[in-house]
């Protein structure tokens, strides 16, 4: 059974939105691979009979990032480190900018088509 045509709304009550980062470059030995959970987010989907005509949109509040885990660094991260990273992301990297994502097209994968 595939996805039924219609409109769907999703948010934190339905699951977790997780962002994973990797490290690279000259300072990669000191940095961490991060797992960040987004606390405030929403997704809307309008699925059509012809999936290529479907519309998907995800929005996320970049100020609601919580660093859950950091692996691979020279030292493990404590609670203050995690809070500091989230603060740096918010104030210096994303600067509180809302995040939105909408794919250009929607197409079933072989796995999705067979379910």
BELBEL-V905726 format. One record per run of one state. SS is the DSSP state (a for helix, b for strand, c for the rest). FROM is the first residue (numbers start at 0). LEN is the number of residues. If there is no record, write none. Layout:
ss->SS from->FROM len->LEN
ss->SS from->FROM len->LEN
//
This chain:
ss->c from->0 len->5
ss->b from->5 len->6
ss->c from->11 len->5
ss->b from->16 len->4
ss->c from->20 len->12
ss->b from->32 len->6
ss->c from->38 len->2
ss->b from->40 len->7
ss->c from->47 len->3
ss->a from->50 len->3
ss->c from->53 len->1
ss->b from->54 len->6
ss->c from->60 len->1
ss->a from->61 len->3
ss->b from->64 len->7
ss->c from->71 len->7
ss->a from->78 len->15
ss->c from->93 len->5
ss->b from->98 len->3
ss->c from->101 len->8
ss->a from->109 len->5
ss->c from->114 len->1
//
